[in-house]
Amino acid sequence: MRNEALIGYLLHQRPYQEKRALYYLFSQHHGVIHGIGKKGAPLFMPLQLFATGKRDLKTFSQINIAPLNAIQTLIEQKDENANLSEALHHESISGQHQYAALYLNEILWRLLPTEDPMPVLWQHYQNSLQQLKQPLTADELRLCLRQFETYLFNELGFALTLKHDSLDQPIESDCVYRFLPDVGLVPIVHKEDNEKIVAQTVFKGSEVLVMVEQGISAITLNTWSRLHRQLIDHLLDYQPLQSRLLWQQQQRYQS
């Protein structure tokens, strides 16, 4: 990669020397790329930059804001007049929606492999950021996150199949199931160990059938949220999410 023009979004950054930062960029055509560049690149903004380097850690230069409606034009024309000051005129994510956007960023930079192109997921991420710039109710915000998580799971090879249990038997409405990420929905047959069952997150068969019928909707939102959280935690090896902790702290502060 030599002075290659990239379009992408900054997922994460860490200080690197006095005036530079280590960036995790989710690029349109190359997936997540690690690079070092001048400090000051904003989150949640489409960026145009140039990347150079043969190794995993690239050098980023000419980091500019790329307006959503002019991304392709900026690539073709190599317009150098757009700069970071354009962020002042670019619609931003504010309020509690920032925590949701930070959550999307964190699960991406922690779960996606390096330099594995995912243009479809990139587009879904961009669309999700656009949603988060709009006024949303609490349920609409959660729906936005659950829908994006579905795209991410599919990209990672964890598409959820809920029509059958782990024994390949049809889901029965009067049964109870425990979800194991590597196995699927496991029917709970013996109920004598009630304490253990309560300690696990379980799903009624009737709930699962509604999830299959309606997909992610206002009615099934709570159930999908429980299921997705288990899978996210499994993929992260049960390491805490900083964005989730920040959200919880903010909620405690407000209450």
C-alpha positions as CSV (number, residue, x, y, z in Angstrom):
1,M,0.0,0.0,0.0
2,R,1.7,3.2,-1.2
3,N,-0.1,6.5,-0.8
4,E,-3.4,4.9,-1.4
5,A,-6.6,6.9,-1.0
6,L,-8.9,5.5,1.6
7,I,-12.4,6.4,2.8
8,G,-13.3,5.3,6.3
9,Y,-14.4,6.0,9.9
10,L,-12.2,6.2,12.9
11,L,-13.2,3.5,15.4
12,H,-10.5,4.0,18.1
13,Q,-7.4,5.9,18.8
14,R,-4.5,5.9,21.3
15,P,-1.8,8.5,21.9
16,Y,1.4,7.9,20.0
17,Q,4.2,10.3,20.7
18,E,3.5,13.9,21.3
19,K,1.7,15.0,18.1
20,R,0.5,11.7,16.6
21,A,-2.0,9.0,17.4
22,L,-2.5,5.3,16.6
23,Y,-5.7,5.0,14.7
24,Y,-8.0,2.1,14.0
25,L,-9.8,3.0,10.8
26,F,-12.8,1.1,9.4
27,S,-12.1,1.6,5.7
28,Q,-14.6,1.2,2.9
29,H,-12.6,-1.2,0.8
30,H,-9.9,-2.7,3.1
31,G,-11.7,-3.3,6.4
32,V,-10.0,-2.3,9.6
33,I,-6.6,-0.7,9.1
34,H,-4.2,0.3,11.8
35,G,-2.1,3.4,11.2
36,I,-0.3,6.3,12.7
37,G,-1.2,9.9,11.8
38,K,-1.5,13.4,13.1
39,K,-3.7,13.9,16.1
40,G,-7.1,15.4,15.7
41,A,-9.1,13.1,13.6
42,P,-12.8,13.1,14.7
43,L,-15.0,10.2,15.5
44,F,-18.3,9.4,13.6
45,M,-17.2,11.4,10.6
46,P,-16.4,10.0,7.1
47,L,-12.7,10.6,6.6
48,Q,-10.5,10.7,3.5
49,L,-6.8,10.0,3.9
50,F,-3.8,8.4,2.3
51,A,-2.1,5.3,3.7
52,T,1.4,4.0,3.0
53,G,3.1,0.9,4.3
54,K,3.6,-2.8,3.7
55,R,3.3,-3.9,7.3
56,D,0.3,-4.1,9.6
57,L,0.9,-0.6,10.9
58,K,0.5,2.0,8.1
59,T,1.3,5.7,8.0
60,F,-1.8,7.9,7.5
61,S,-1.5,11.4,6.0
62,Q,-3.7,14.2,4.7
63,I,-6.6,13.2,7.0
64,N,-9.6,15.2,5.8
65,I,-13.4,15.2,6.4
66,A,-15.2,13.6,3.4
67,P,-18.8,14.7,3.2
68,L,-21.2,11.8,2.8
69,N,-22.6,13.1,-0.5
70,A,-19.2,13.6,-2.0
71,I,-17.1,10.6,-0.9
72,Q,-16.7,9.2,-4.4
73,T,-16.0,12.7,-5.8
74,L,-13.2,13.3,-3.3
75,I,-11.6,10.0,-4.2
76,E,-11.7,10.7,-7.9
77,Q,-10.6,14.3,-7.7
78,K,-8.3,14.0,-4.7
79,D,-9.7,17.2,-3.5
80,E,-7.3,18.7,-0.9
81,N,-9.4,21.6,0.0
82,A,-11.5,19.7,2.5
83,N,-9.9,19.6,5.9
84,L,-10.7,18.8,9.5
85,S,-12.3,22.2,10.0
86,E,-15.2,20.9,7.9
87,A,-16.3,18.9,11.0
88,L,-17.7,22.2,12.4
89,H,-20.3,22.1,9.5
90,H,-20.9,18.4,9.5
91,E,-24.0,17.0,11.2
92,S,-22.8,15.3,14.4
93,I,-24.0,12.7,16.9
94,S,-24.9,14.3,20.2
95,G,-26.4,13.4,23.6
96,Q,-27.0,9.8,24.6
97,H,-26.7,8.7,21.0
98,Q,-22.9,9.2,21.4
99,Y,-22.8,6.3,23.8
100,A,-24.6,4.1,21.2
101,A,-22.1,5.2,18.5
102,L,-19.2,4.5,20.9
103,Y,-20.6,1.0,21.4
104,L,-20.7,0.3,17.7
105,N,-17.1,1.5,17.4
106,E,-15.9,-0.6,20.2
107,I,-17.5,-3.9,19.1
108,L,-16.1,-3.3,15.6
109,W,-12.5,-2.6,16.6
110,R,-12.4,-5.4,19.1
111,L,-14.1,-8.0,16.9
112,L,-13.1,-7.4,13.3
113,P,-10.0,-8.9,11.8
114,T,-7.4,-6.6,10.4
115,E,-7.4,-5.8,6.6
116,D,-10.4,-8.0,5.8
117,P,-12.6,-6.1,3.4
118,M,-16.2,-5.8,4.6
119,P,-17.9,-3.2,2.3
120,V,-21.4,-4.4,3.1
121,L,-20.9,-4.1,6.8
122,W,-19.2,-0.7,6.2
123,Q,-22.3,0.6,4.5
124,H,-24.5,-0.7,7.3
125,Y,-22.2,1.1,9.8
126,Q,-22.5,4.3,7.9
127,N,-26.3,4.0,7.7
128,S,-26.4,3.3,11.5
129,L,-24.4,6.5,12.2
130,Q,-26.9,8.4,10.0
131,Q,-29.7,7.0,12.1
132,L,-28.0,8.1,15.3
133,K,-27.9,11.6,14.1
134,Q,-31.7,11.8,14.0
135,P,-34.0,12.1,17.0
136,L,-34.8,8.6,18.2
137,T,-37.0,7.2,21.0
138,A,-35.3,4.7,23.4
139,D,-36.8,1.7,21.5
140,E,-35.8,3.1,18.1
141,L,-32.2,3.5,19.5
142,R,-32.1,-0.1,20.7
143,L,-33.6,-1.3,17.4
144,C,-30.8,0.5,15.5
145,L,-28.2,-1.3,17.6
146,R,-29.8,-4.7,17.4
147,Q,-30.1,-4.5,13.7
148,F,-26.5,-3.5,13.2
149,E,-25.4,-6.4,15.5
150,T,-27.2,-8.8,13.2
151,Y,-25.2,-7.6,10.3
152,L,-22.0,-7.9,12.3
153,F,-22.9,-11.5,13.5
154,N,-23.6,-12.5,9.9
155,E,-20.2,-11.1,8.7
156,L,-18.4,-13.0,11.5
157,G,-20.2,-16.2,10.6
158,F,-22.5,-16.3,13.6
159,A,-25.9,-16.1,11.9
160,L,-28.6,-17.0,14.4
161,T,-30.9,-19.9,13.4
162,L,-33.8,-20.0,15.8
163,K,-36.2,-22.4,14.0
164,H,-34.5,-25.5,15.5
165,D,-32.8,-26.3,18.7
166,S,-29.4,-27.8,19.2
167,L,-30.8,-31.3,18.5
168,D,-32.2,-30.1,15.2
169,Q,-35.7,-30.4,16.6
170,P,-38.3,-27.7,15.8
171,I,-38.7,-25.1,18.6
172,E,-41.8,-26.0,20.7
173,S,-43.8,-23.2,22.3
174,D,-44.2,-24.9,25.7
175,C,-40.5,-25.8,26.1
176,V,-37.7,-23.7,27.7
177,Y,-34.3,-23.2,26.2
178,R,-30.9,-22.1,27.2
179,F,-28.9,-20.3,24.6
180,L,-25.2,-21.4,24.2
181,P,-23.4,-19.3,21.6
182,D,-21.3,-22.3,20.2
183,V,-24.3,-24.7,20.3
184,G,-27.5,-22.8,19.9
185,L,-30.8,-23.2,21.8
186,V,-30.5,-26.1,24.2
187,P,-33.8,-27.6,25.5
188,I,-34.0,-27.7,29.3
189,V,-35.3,-31.1,30.1
190,H,-34.6,-31.6,33.8
191,K,-36.1,-29.0,36.0
192,E,-34.9,-30.2,39.3
193,D,-31.9,-27.9,39.3
194,N,-34.1,-24.8,39.4
195,E,-31.4,-22.6,40.9
196,K,-29.0,-23.2,38.0
197,I,-31.8,-22.6,35.5
198,V,-32.7,-19.3,37.0
199,A,-29.0,-18.3,37.0
200,Q,-28.8,-18.8,33.3
201,T,-30.5,-16.6,30.7
202,V,-33.3,-18.8,29.3
203,F,-35.9,-18.4,26.6
204,K,-39.4,-19.7,26.4
205,G,-40.2,-21.5,23.2
206,S,-43.1,-19.2,22.6
207,E,-40.8,-16.2,22.8
208,V,-38.4,-17.8,20.2
209,L,-41.3,-18.5,17.8
210,V,-42.4,-14.9,17.9
211,M,-38.7,-13.8,17.3
212,V,-38.7,-16.0,14.2
213,E,-42.0,-14.7,13.0
214,Q,-41.5,-11.0,13.5
215,G,-37.7,-10.6,13.4
216,I,-36.3,-7.6,15.3
217,S,-39.3,-5.4,16.1
218,A,-40.7,-3.4,19.0
219,I,-42.5,-6.5,20.3
220,T,-39.5,-8.8,20.3
221,L,-36.8,-6.1,21.1
222,N,-36.2,-7.2,24.7
223,T,-35.8,-10.8,23.8
224,W,-33.4,-10.1,21.0
225,S,-31.4,-7.8,23.3
226,R,-31.0,-10.6,25.8
227,L,-29.9,-13.0,23.1
228,H,-27.5,-10.5,21.4
229,R,-25.9,-9.6,24.7
230,Q,-25.0,-13.2,25.3
231,L,-23.4,-13.6,21.9
232,I,-21.5,-10.3,22.1
233,D,-20.1,-11.2,25.5
234,H,-19.1,-14.6,24.2
235,L,-17.3,-13.1,21.2
236,L,-15.5,-10.7,23.5
237,D,-14.5,-13.6,25.8
238,Y,-16.6,-11.9,28.5
239,Q,-14.2,-8.9,28.8
240,P,-16.1,-5.7,29.7
241,L,-17.1,-3.1,27.1
242,Q,-15.9,0.4,28.1
243,S,-18.8,2.0,26.2
244,R,-21.3,-0.1,28.2
245,L,-19.6,0.9,31.4
246,L,-19.8,4.6,30.4
247,W,-23.5,4.2,29.5
248,Q,-24.2,2.6,32.9
249,Q,-22.4,5.3,34.8
250,Q,-24.3,8.0,32.9
251,Q,-27.6,6.3,33.7
252,R,-26.7,6.1,37.4
253,Y,-25.7,9.8,37.4
254,Q,-29.0,10.8,35.8
255,S,-31.0,8.8,38.3
